[in-house]
Amino acid sequence: MGRDARHAGVPRDRGARPSLDAVLELRRDRMSSVRQVIEGLNGTPQDSQTKPVEGPGWPPPRSFSVHKCLLIILNEEWEHRLYAERDLDALEAAQ
């Protein structure tokens, strides 16, 4: 089964070249959403389960533990940082 069939409804355009402003705006929006969710967890046990989100996207709809969700967010943030540092190092070396 091809990637498109497995991830139907998930946009993917390898030729997309958004502006830095567009990327930063999306990043600020995502950070705000994550901040709101984390602030809403006050006192929530980490082993409690999320409600499935219906509709296209990845992963397919199912429940996850709050603990697993937080680990995914932290890992994604770490990977974003590594990519940013790599790209900044490459830019500095090119100067």
C-alpha positions as a Markdown table, in Angstrom:
| # | Residue | x | y | z |
|---|---|---|---|---|
| 1 | Met | 0.0 | 0.0 | 0.0 |
| 2 | Gly | 1.4 | 3.4 | -1.0 |
| 3 | Arg | 2.0 | 6.3 | 1.4 |
| 4 | Asp | -0.9 | 8.3 | -0.1 |
| 5 | Ala | -3.4 | 5.4 | 0.6 |
| 6 | Arg | -2.2 | 5.0 | 4.2 |
| 7 | His | -2.3 | 8.8 | 5.0 |
| 8 | Ala | -5.4 | 9.9 | 3.0 |
| 9 | Gly | -6.3 | 13.4 | 3.8 |
| 10 | Val | -2.9 | 14.4 | 5.1 |
| 11 | Pro | -1.5 | 17.1 | 2.9 |
| 12 | Arg | 1.9 | 16.6 | 1.5 |
| 13 | Asp | 3.6 | 18.8 | -1.0 |
| 14 | Arg | 7.4 | 18.3 | -1.2 |
| 15 | Gly | 7.7 | 21.2 | -3.6 |
| 16 | Ala | 6.1 | 23.7 | -1.0 |
| 17 | Arg | 8.5 | 26.5 | -0.1 |
| 18 | Pro | 6.6 | 28.7 | 2.4 |
| 19 | Ser | 8.1 | 32.0 | 3.5 |
| 20 | Leu | 9.9 | 32.3 | 6.8 |
| 21 | Asp | 7.0 | 34.5 | 8.0 |
| 22 | Ala | 4.5 | 31.9 | 7.1 |
| 23 | Val | 6.5 | 29.2 | 8.9 |
| 24 | Leu | 6.9 | 31.3 | 12.0 |
| 25 | Glu | 3.2 | 32.2 | 12.1 |
| 26 | Leu | 2.3 | 28.5 | 12.0 |
| 27 | Arg | 4.9 | 27.7 | 14.6 |
| 28 | Arg | 3.5 | 30.4 | 17.0 |
| 29 | Asp | 0.0 | 29.1 | 16.4 |
| 30 | Arg | 1.2 | 25.5 | 17.2 |
| 31 | Met | 3.1 | 26.6 | 20.3 |
| 32 | Ser | 0.0 | 28.5 | 21.5 |
| 33 | Ser | -2.2 | 25.4 | 21.0 |
| 34 | Val | 0.3 | 23.2 | 22.9 |
| 35 | Arg | 0.6 | 25.7 | 25.7 |
| 36 | Gln | -3.2 | 25.8 | 26.1 |
| 37 | Val | -3.4 | 22.0 | 26.3 |
| 38 | Ile | -0.6 | 21.7 | 28.8 |
| 39 | Glu | -2.1 | 24.5 | 31.0 |
| 40 | Gly | -5.4 | 22.5 | 30.9 |
| 41 | Leu | -3.7 | 19.4 | 32.3 |
| 42 | Asn | -3.3 | 20.8 | 35.8 |
| 43 | Gly | -4.0 | 17.8 | 38.0 |
| 44 | Thr | -4.7 | 15.4 | 35.2 |
| 45 | Pro | -3.2 | 12.0 | 35.8 |
| 46 | Gln | -0.6 | 11.1 | 33.1 |
| 47 | Asp | -2.1 | 7.7 | 32.7 |
| 48 | Ser | -5.5 | 9.1 | 31.7 |
| 49 | Gln | -6.6 | 8.6 | 28.1 |
| 50 | Thr | -7.3 | 11.2 | 25.4 |
| 51 | Lys | -10.5 | 11.1 | 23.3 |
| 52 | Pro | -10.0 | 10.0 | 19.7 |
| 53 | Val | -10.0 | 12.9 | 17.2 |
| 54 | Glu | -12.1 | 11.8 | 14.2 |
| 55 | Gly | -11.3 | 12.8 | 10.7 |
| 56 | Pro | -8.3 | 12.6 | 8.3 |
| 57 | Gly | -4.9 | 12.8 | 9.8 |
| 58 | Trp | -2.1 | 11.0 | 11.4 |
| 59 | Pro | -2.2 | 8.9 | 13.5 |
| 60 | Pro | -5.5 | 7.2 | 12.9 |
| 61 | Pro | -8.2 | 8.0 | 15.5 |
| 62 | Arg | -7.6 | 6.2 | 18.8 |
| 63 | Ser | -7.0 | 7.0 | 22.5 |
| 64 | Phe | -3.5 | 7.8 | 23.8 |
| 65 | Ser | -2.2 | 8.2 | 27.4 |
| 66 | Val | -1.5 | 11.8 | 28.3 |
| 67 | His | 2.0 | 10.7 | 29.2 |
| 68 | Lys | 2.6 | 9.4 | 25.7 |
| 69 | Cys | 1.2 | 12.6 | 24.1 |
| 70 | Leu | 3.6 | 14.7 | 26.3 |
| 71 | Leu | 6.5 | 12.5 | 25.3 |
| 72 | Ile | 5.7 | 12.9 | 21.6 |
| 73 | Ile | 5.5 | 16.7 | 22.0 |
| 74 | Leu | 8.8 | 16.9 | 23.8 |
| 75 | Asn | 10.5 | 14.6 | 21.2 |
| 76 | Glu | 9.1 | 16.7 | 18.3 |
| 77 | Glu | 10.4 | 19.9 | 20.0 |
| 78 | Trp | 13.8 | 18.4 | 20.5 |
| 79 | Glu | 14.0 | 17.3 | 16.8 |
| 80 | His | 12.9 | 20.8 | 15.7 |
| 81 | Arg | 15.7 | 22.2 | 17.7 |
| 82 | Leu | 18.3 | 19.8 | 16.3 |
| 83 | Tyr | 17.2 | 20.7 | 12.7 |
| 84 | Ala | 17.3 | 24.4 | 13.5 |
| 85 | Glu | 20.8 | 24.2 | 15.0 |
| 86 | Arg | 21.9 | 22.1 | 12.0 |
| 87 | Asp | 20.6 | 24.6 | 9.5 |
| 88 | Leu | 22.0 | 27.6 | 11.4 |
| 89 | Asp | 25.4 | 25.9 | 11.5 |
| 90 | Ala | 25.2 | 25.4 | 7.8 |
| 91 | Leu | 24.3 | 29.0 | 7.2 |
| 92 | Glu | 27.1 | 30.2 | 9.4 |
| 93 | Ala | 29.6 | 28.0 | 7.7 |
| 94 | Ala | 28.5 | 29.3 | 4.3 |
| 95 | Gln | 29.3 | 32.9 | 5.3 |
